[in-house]
Amino acid sequence: MSIILKIQNKEAVIGVVGLGYVGLPLILAFAAKGYRCVGFDIDQSKIDHIKAGKSYIDHIDSSSLKSGVDAGLIDATADFARISDVEAIIMCVPTPLDKHMEPDLSYVTDTMDAVAPFLRKGQIVSLESTTYPGTSEEELKPRIEAQGLTVGEDVFLVYSPEREDPGNPEFSSKNIPKVVGGTTPACSEVGIALYESAISSVVPVSSTQVAEFTKLLENIYRAVNIGLVNELKIAADQMGIDIWEVIDAAATKPFGFKAFYPGPGLGGHCIPIDPFYLTWKAREYGVHTRFIELAGEINRAMPQYVVRATANALNECKKAVNGSRVLIMGLAVCRT
């Protein structure tokens, strides 16, 4: 296929839509391999920063960005008409929950609606946003084919979930294994070629649905285990047992145990949200994911537990919460 040859010969231009903590590192990863990249975003300030070679994300140094811009490998724009100039369109947009704790795919669908009119034959569309199984087939494929393009022949559709861990000095976009699932075998072939060109390890799976489910499993695994250890923390407190000592002791077992630690609730934009994408989709199939939902209830209740524990500690010192000053250590904010 001509698109694979273009990728292999580094003639393919890589387009990344959404220039946050996922999209910007991807551009840097492809540019580092010599690919010309165009970033797309509706936030003009991000466009201006990139053109000036200045990073707006704390853990990303400006030097590599500036080098890419100066070499003519990195550009950014808010003009979606330039989608027709690229071979790869990688979508890295938010997937939050709405007020009813149900998936809000408006960023994904609005982005696809903005991209679709400028699609042409010989392009690949890859979604990296965390979402429920079936999103690529149900939401993206019809929008592509509404343009008169056949997925798997004219345009190649894949899903490859982001696995960013912002600020992690050991793992980055370049060396975190990349799961890739295509709508058709041809889509998978193109998707593998795309990501193998910039990522050290690619993990092919049989479909977009498998890839979408994989991302949810990764984060549900963490959410459930955090919920478990939070519940154990509450029980240990009532028994007068130090849960931290218990965890340290259990962690000496060389197999069958991975340490998770209690906390005042879940933060960030992944673990508190992603499990509910699966619980919502599972209901369509008549499945009630009680385990996942219970973990969510426990984790959401932890801030109140910490407040009560703080109030009890102050009461023991004959002090009221009202008027007391509370130091919170480890309060982090992730800016994207």
C-alpha positions as semicolon CSV with decimal commas, in nm:
position;residue;x (nm);y (nm);z (nm)
1;M;0,000;0,000;0,000
2;S;0,129;0,345;-0,090
3;I;0,065;0,486;0,258
4;I;0,289;0,221;0,415
5;L;0,564;0,304;0,167
6;K;0,526;0,672;0,252
7;I;0,556;0,591;0,622
8;Q;0,860;0,369;0,569
9;N;1,027;0,632;0,350
10;K;0,941;0,908;0,599
11;E;0,742;1,088;0,331
12;A;0,421;1,068;0,536
13;V;0,318;1,382;0,721
14;I;0,184;1,310;1,070
15;G;-0,116;1,510;1,192
16;V;-0,204;1,514;1,561
17;V;-0,537;1,660;1,670
18;G;-0,538;1,777;2,032
19;L;-0,212;1,916;2,163
20;G;-0,237;1,837;2,533
21;Y;-0,029;1,601;2,748
22;V;-0,088;1,316;2,498
23;G;-0,071;1,492;2,162
24;L;0,239;1,705;2,213
25;P;0,466;1,415;2,321
26;L;0,346;1,218;2,017
27;I;0,451;1,498;1,786
28;L;0,792;1,506;1,951
29;A;0,826;1,128;1,916
30;F;0,753;1,133;1,543
31;A;0,963;1,445;1,480
32;A;1,256;1,280;1,659
33;K;1,243;1,009;1,390
34;G;1,251;1,266;1,111
35;Y;0,880;1,292;1,026
36;R;0,716;1,622;0,942
37;C;0,432;1,681;1,188
38;V;0,137;1,917;1,199
39;G;-0,049;1,972;1,525
40;F;-0,415;2,074;1,521
41;D;-0,593;2,245;1,809
42;I;-0,870;2,500;1,864
43;D;-0,666;2,664;2,142
44;Q;-0,469;2,939;1,969
45;S;-0,236;2,984;2,266
46;K;-0,106;2,628;2,217
47;I;-0,051;2,700;1,848
48;D;0,143;3,015;1,933
49;H;0,357;2,835;2,192
50;I;0,449;2,558;1,949
51;K;0,537;2,797;1,669
52;A;0,763;2,980;1,916
53;G;0,921;2,651;2,026
54;K;0,801;2,693;2,384
55;S;0,650;2,409;2,582
56;Y;0,333;2,482;2,782
57;I;0,339;2,145;2,962
58;D;0,551;2,135;3,277
59;H;0,725;1,801;3,225
60;I;0,810;1,864;2,857
61;D;1,129;2,057;2,796
62;S;1,121;2,329;2,531
63;S;1,455;2,233;2,376
64;S;1,331;1,932;2,178
65;L;1,022;2,124;2,067
66;K;1,230;2,420;1,950
67;S;1,470;2,191;1,766
68;G;1,181;2,033;1,577
69;V;1,031;2,369;1,489
70;D;1,367;2,512;1,376
71;A;1,427;2,203;1,161
72;G;1,091;2,250;0,989
73;L;0,959;1,922;1,125
74;I;0,696;2,064;1,363
75;D;0,416;2,304;1,277
76;A;0,080;2,379;1,439
77;T;-0,247;2,524;1,318
78;A;-0,613;2,577;1,401
79;D;-0,704;2,539;1,032
80;F;-0,859;2,193;0,988
81;A;-0,853;2,232;0,610
82;R;-0,487;2,130;0,638
83;I;-0,602;1,778;0,732
84;S;-0,587;1,707;0,358
85;D;-0,210;1,773;0,369
86;V;-0,130;1,489;0,611
87;E;-0,125;1,111;0,575
88;A;-0,197;1,026;0,940
89;I;-0,462;1,185;1,162
90;I;-0,410;1,090;1,528
91;M;-0,689;1,212;1,755
92;C;-0,597;1,287;2,118
93;V;-0,900;1,464;2,265
94;P;-1,069;1,444;2,608
95;T;-1,338;1,189;2,692
96;P;-1,499;1,309;3,019
97;L;-1,818;1,201;3,193
98;D;-2,134;1,411;3,187
99;K;-2,331;1,514;3,495
100;H;-2,507;1,176;3,494
101;M;-2,172;0,988;3,509
102;E;-2,219;0,873;3,150
103;P;-1,968;0,902;2,862
104;D;-1,941;1,241;2,695
105;L;-1,807;1,174;2,346
106;S;-1,872;1,526;2,220
107;Y;-1,499;1,604;2,189
108;V;-1,446;1,290;1,980
109;T;-1,750;1,335;1,757
110;D;-1,702;1,710;1,715
111;T;-1,339;1,652;1,619
112;M;-1,433;1,382;1,369
113;D;-1,699;1,613;1,223
114;A;-1,433;1,883;1,183
115;V;-1,185;1,641;1,024
116;A;-1,420;1,443;0,799
117;P;-1,480;1,703;0,522
118;F;-1,105;1,718;0,453
119;L;-1,033;1,345;0,444
120;R;-0,899;1,192;0,125
121;K;-0,794;0,852;0,000
122;G;-0,471;0,713;0,138
123;Q;-0,498;0,841;0,496
124;I;-0,508;0,670;0,834
125;V;-0,727;0,788;1,123
126;S;-0,623;0,677;1,470
127;L;-0,818;0,748;1,789
128;E;-0,616;0,749;2,112
129;S;-0,878;0,886;2,352
130;T;-0,997;0,647;2,623
131;T;-1,346;0,526;2,540
132;Y;-1,584;0,230;2,549
133;P;-1,555;-0,071;2,315
134;G;-1,730;0,001;1,987
135;T;-1,664;0,375;1,965
136;S;-1,443;0,355;1,656
137;E;-1,692;0,135;1,471
138;E;-2,006;0,313;1,586
139;E;-1,899;0,678;1,586
140;L;-1,595;0,725;1,362
141;K;-1,647;0,476;1,080
142;P;-1,992;0,609;0,975
143;R;-1,860;0,966;0,971
144;I;-1,570;0,865;0,748
145;E;-1,786;0,663;0,511
146;A;-2,039;0,948;0,490
147;Q;-1,769;1,127;0,289
148;G;-1,785;0,854;0,023
149;L;-1,472;0,681;0,152
150;T;-1,454;0,310;0,231
151;V;-1,282;0,220;0,559
152;G;-1,018;-0,045;0,495
153;E;-0,973;0,053;0,132
154;D;-0,966;0,433;0,101
155;V;-0,908;0,534;0,463
156;F;-0,761;0,315;0,737
157;L;-0,919;0,335;1,083
158;V;-0,741;0,218;1,399
159;Y;-0,764;0,259;1,773
160;S;-0,444;0,290;1,978
161;P;-0,499;0,396;2,339
162;E;-0,272;0,656;2,495
163;R;-0,060;0,533;2,784
164;E;0,103;0,856;2,895
165;D;0,235;0,888;3,249
166;P;0,322;1,261;3,266
167;G;0,652;1,331;3,437
168;N;0,764;0,968;3,452
169;P;1,141;0,981;3,385
170;E;1,158;0,616;3,279
171;F;0,867;0,585;3,037
172;S;0,757;0,821;2,758
173;S;0,569;0,807;2,428
174;K;0,878;0,662;2,263
175;N;0,920;0,350;2,477
176;I;0,577;0,266;2,623
177;P;0,444;-0,036;2,425
178;K;0,166;0,075;2,186
179;V;-0,149;-0,137;2,152
180;V;-0,297;-0,111;1,802
181;G;-0,625;-0,254;1,672
182;G;-0,771;-0,195;1,327
183;T;-1,121;-0,203;1,184
184;T;-0,998;-0,441;0,912
185;P;-0,675;-0,640;0,861
186;A;-0,559;-0,371;0,617
187;C;-0,627;-0,104;0,878
188;S;-0,422;-0,297;1,132
189;E;-0,133;-0,331;0,888
190;V;-0,122;0,043;0,828
191;G;-0,163;0,121;1,200
192;I;0,126;-0,107;1,294
193;A;0,346;0,054;1,027
194;L;0,257;0,402;1,155
195;Y;0,338;0,341;1,520
196;E;0,638;0,114;1,458
197;S;0,802;0,409;1,287
198;A;0,824;0,608;1,612
199;I;0,749;0,375;1,906
200;S;0,993;0,108;2,023
201;S;0,731;-0,165;2,074
202;V;0,392;-0,219;1,910
203;V;0,135;-0,471;2,037
204;P;-0,115;-0,569;1,765
205;V;-0,462;-0,688;1,867
206;S;-0,744;-0,830;1,657
207;S;-0,984;-0,535;1,651
208;T;-1,051;-0,179;1,762
209;Q;-1,291;-0,317;2,026
210;V;-1,014;-0,524;2,185
211;A;-0,783;-0,221;2,191
212;E;-1,057;-0,004;2,342
213;F;-1,131;-0,264;2,610
214;T;-0,759;-0,303;2,685
215;K;-0,726;0,060;2,791
216;L;-1,030;0,033;3,017
217;L;-0,896;-0,285;3,179
218;E;-0,567;-0,112;3,261
219;N;-0,738;0,169;3,448
220;I;-1,018;-0,040;3,599
221;Y;-0,750;-0,270;3,744
222;R;-0,601;0,028;3,924
223;A;-0,936;0,174;4,033
224;V;-1,059;-0,155;4,181
225;N;-0,735;-0,225;4,367
226;I;-0,727;0,130;4,503
227;G;-1,088;0,083;4,618
228;L;-0,993;-0,243;4,788
229;V;-0,699;-0,098;4,978
230;N;-0,903;0,208;5,074
231;E;-1,168;-0,018;5,227
232;L;-0,897;-0,218;5,405
233;K;-0,756;0,108;5,542
234;I;-1,092;0,189;5,701
235;A;-1,117;-0,160;5,854
236;A;-0,757;-0,148;5,980
237;D;-0,816;0,191;6,144
238;Q;-1,110;0,051;6,339
239;M;-0,894;-0,241;6,454
240;G;-0,606;-0,018;6,558
241;I;-0,377;-0,169;6,293
242;D;-0,132;0,029;6,079
243;I;-0,232;-0,052;5,719
244;W;0,101;0,080;5,588
245;E;0,290;-0,176;5,794
246;V;0,054;-0,446;5,667
247;I;0,114;-0,347;5,303
248;D;0,492;-0,333;5,349
249;A;0,487;-0,680;5,501
250;A;0,262;-0,824;5,229
251;A;0,484;-0,669;4,960
252;T;0,772;-0,893;5,067
253;K;0,593;-1,185;4,900
254;P;0,776;-1,235;4,569
255;F;0,470;-1,352;4,374
256;G;0,093;-1,305;4,363
257;F;0,087;-0,960;4,525
258;K;0,126;-0,604;4,397
259;A;0,121;-0,322;4,649
260;F;-0,149;-0,055;4,625
261;Y;-0,177;0,222;4,882
262;P;-0,476;0,401;5,037
263;G;-0,538;0,769;4,984
264;P;-0,792;1,048;5,025
265;G;-0,970;0,959;4,701
266;L;-0,891;0,942;4,331
267;G;-0,745;1,230;4,134
268;G;-0,647;1,297;3,776
269;H;-0,849;1,258;3,461
270;C;-0,825;0,880;3,405
271;I;-0,892;0,657;3,706
272;P;-1,202;0,841;3,836
273;I;-1,358;0,845;3,487
274;D;-1,254;0,556;3,265
275;P;-1,419;0,266;3,455
276;F;-1,760;0,424;3,401
277;Y;-1,716;0,411;3,024
278;L;-1,728;0,032;3,058
279;T;-2,012;0,022;3,313
280;W;-2,221;0,237;3,076
281;K;-2,151;0,018;2,773
282;A;-2,199;-0,305;2,970
283;R;-2,558;-0,203;3,053
284;E;-2,632;-0,215;2,679
285;Y;-2,558;-0,587;2,701
286;G;-2,757;-0,641;3,020
287;V;-2,448;-0,663;3,240
288;H;-2,436;-0,489;3,576
289;T;-2,070;-0,432;3,663
290;R;-2,119;-0,432;4,040
291;F;-1,753;-0,478;4,129
292;I;-1,643;-0,171;3,931
293;E;-1,926;0,043;4,063
294;L;-1,860;-0,058;4,425
295;A;-1,495;0,040;4,389
296;G;-1,611;0,375;4,253
297;E;-1,839;0,427;4,553
298;I;-1,560;0,350;4,799
299;N;-1,310;0,578;4,625
300;R;-1,557;0,867;4,597
301;A;-1,633;0,838;4,969
302;M;-1,268;0,861;5,080
303;P;-1,249;1,244;5,092
304;Q;-1,537;1,246;5,343
305;Y;-1,364;0,973;5,545
306;V;-1,043;1,177;5,559
307;V;-1,235;1,487;5,669
308;R;-1,404;1,287;5,947
309;A;-1,071;1,139;6,056
310;T;-0,921;1,488;6,064
311;A;-1,212;1,619;6,270
312;N;-1,176;1,331;6,515
313;A;-0,802;1,397;6,550
314;L;-0,870;1,764;6,622
315;N;-1,139;1,672;6,874
316;E;-0,888;1,458;7,062
317;C;-0,676;1,772;7,091
318;K;-0,984;1,966;7,204
319;K;-0,990;2,172;6,886
320;A;-1,268;2,235;6,635
321;V;-1,235;2,206;6,258
322;N;-1,370;2,559;6,230
323;G;-1,074;2,790;6,271
324;S;-0,809;2,519;6,245
325;R;-0,540;2,533;5,980
326;V;-0,488;2,207;5,789
327;L;-0,171;2,132;5,595
328;I;-0,226;1,912;5,289
329;M;0,093;1,754;5,156
330;G;0,111;1,597;4,811
331;L;-0,159;1,809;4,650
332;A;-0,074;1,802;4,280
333;V;-0,229;1,970;3,979
334;C;-0,182;1,840;3,626
335;R;-0,203;2,119;3,372
336;T;-0,271;2,024;3,011
